[in-house]
Amino acid sequence: MLLRAVIFDLDGTLVDSLGDIADATNHALAHHGLPTHPESAYLRFVGSGVRELIRRAVPSGQDALIEPVLASYKAYYDDHLFDRTAHYPGIPEMLTALAAQGTKLAVLSNKSDDFVKRLVARLLPQASFAAVYGERPELPRKPDPTAALALASELGVPPAACGFVGDTSIDMDTARAAGMYGVGVAWGFREVDELKAHGARAVAATAAELLAALRDARP
């Protein structure tokens, strides 16, 4: 069976957004008199949704400041969403090639839904995404498979015929839980060993390798 649909994570998979996320969080932390973090620390902070990002960034024992810092983060990030964020090399061409062969495309991110839709519309306008899901109150975040399964249903494709592409263990755990074909990308926010340990069926080092891995997949 060839893959009939592919669901993509966003941050660390399609777009490199780490700098803007780090800048917005550090701005919010400093605004509330809290210590900031080096950009590299955010490689481990991201992935589980914005509230968890802020919880990890706020010092232990300062939980009362999580909500105020979160509000400051959202306000700043809303105005600086595109300062440093860009798609990774070869991503538009890879998406175009998949769509040209009839593969349905979708995005599933733990990032706030509004930010996900704005990033996709601005940075990947040529991509033929059938659906774009960010964090929504009615759907649990990845690695819970509920949202991935809802996407498969919306696309009209059985989960076993769906690929799921991401850069973290959360994405590979989602793929396994949903019964989808998980493919990791080596250019994202986590290590290749993490992807393999969580069940990646393949790991791609470039967009061209990703395209080949998805075309060669045999779920």
N, C-alpha and C positions, 0 to 999 in steps of 0.2 A: 504494500500500500504506500503510495506517495503521500507526502504531506499536502493537505488541501488548504490549510490555513497556518499562519504563524503569528503568535502573540509575542510582542516585544516589551521588555522592560524599557524604561526611558533613561533615567540618570545612570551614567556609567555604561550604558549599552548603545543607545542611539545618540545621546548628547553628553558632552563633558561639561557638567554644571558644578563641579566641586568648588571652583573658585568663588562663584557667586553665592553658593550656599554657605561657605566658610565666612565670606565677607559679611553677609547678612546676620549670621549668628554672632560673630564677633562684635558687630555693631550693637546688636541687642544686648549682649553681655556687658559691654563697656557702658552702655546707656544706664544700666542698673548697677554699676559699680562692681561688676564681677570680672574675674580674670578671663582673658581670651585664650585661644588655642592656636597652635600652628596649623596651617592648612592641611598638612598630612594627617593630623588627628581626625579630621572629618572623614577620612576613608573608612574608619570604623564606626563613626557616629551615625552615618546615613544608612538608609535602607529599610527602616521599620516605621516610617511615617514621621511627620514633622514634630509631633509631641514627644516622641521617643528621642528624636534628634536633640531637642532642647533639654530633655531630662538628662541625657548623657553629657551635654555641654555644661549644664549648671553644676556647680560644686556640690558635693555631698553635704547634706544638712541644710541646704538652701531651697528645699522643695517649695516653700511658699512663694518663691520667685519664678517658678516654672511658667505659670500662666501669664504674668506680666512680661517676661522675656519672650514668650511665644507671641504675644500680641505685637511687641516691638519688632520681632523678626518678620512677621507677616507684612507689617506696614512697610518696612524697609525693602524686603525682597520684592514686593509688589512693584516698586519703583525701579528696581535694579535687576530685573529678571534676565536681561540680555546684555549686561555689561561685559561679561567674559564668557558666557556660555555659547557653545557652537556645536554643530554635529561633528561626529568623528569622521575621519577621512574615508571616503568610499561609501558612506551610508546611503546617500540619496540614490546612487547608481545601483546598489544592492537591492534597495526596496523597489526601484523601478523594474529591475530584472525579474524579481519575484512576481510582481503584479502582472508583468507581461506574459508570464507563463500560466496565469490564471489562479495564482495563490492568493487567498484572501488574507488581508493584513489587519492587525489590531495592536493597540498599546494597552498595557496594564501596569500601572505604577502605584506605589504607596504615597506618592506626592499628592498634594491637594489637587483636586480635580480641575479647578480653574487654572492653576499654574500649568498643569499638564497640557490642557487644551491650548493655552496660549503659546507654549513652547513648541508644540507640534505644528500649529498653524503658521508660526513665524519661521521656524528653522527647517521644517520639512514640508513645505507647501505642495511639492510635487508628488508626495507620497499618497497612494490611494488607500488610506486607512478606512476600513469599513466601520470601525468603532474605536473610540479612545476613552479609556476609563482611568481616572485618578482615584484618590481616596474619596469614598462616599460614605455618609453615615449609615446607609442601609446595607452596606456590604463590608464584611470583615476584611482586614488587610492581609496581603500575602504574608506568610506562606499558606494561610487558609485557602483552599482551592475554590471557594464559593464564587468569587469574582471571575476566575479563569473559566470555570464551568458555565457561568452566565454568558461570558463572551462567546464561548464555543456554541452555545445554544443560539445566541443572536446571529452568529455567522452561519448557522445551519450546518455545522461540521461536527462529527463525533469527536470527543476528546482524543481518541487514539489516532486520529488523522491530523492533530494539531501539533505544531512545534511550539516550544516555549523558549525564548532566548533571553538570557540575562547575564549579569556579571557577579552575582553573589549567591551564597548558599540559600538565601531566602527564595531566589528565583528557581533554583534547582529543586528545592523542597516543594515549591508550588507545583512544578512540572510533575514530579513524582506523585504528589497527592492527587492531582487532577487526572492522572493517567495520560499525560502528554509527553512528547519527545523533547527532553531538555537539552539545550545546547548552550554552553557557556562561551563568553567572550573574554579574551585575555587582556584586553586594553582597558578594562573598567576599574572599579574601586577595590576589588579583592583579588586574592592570589589564585592561580590555576589549581593549586593543590586543594584549596577549599571547594572549588567547583567540582573537581573530580570526586572528592570525598562525599559530596552530597548528590552524586548520581548523574553528573553530566554525561550524556551519551557521546558527546564530542565537545572539543574546545577549539575555537577559532582564534587565530592571532591577527587576522586582517578581515576586512569586509569581504574580500574576494574568497577567502577561506570559509567564511560564514555562509556565503551563497552556495559554495560547493557542498558544504556539510548539510545544508538544508535540502539541496537537490538530491543528494545521495542517501538521505535518511530512509531507513526502512523500519518503520515503527513495528 
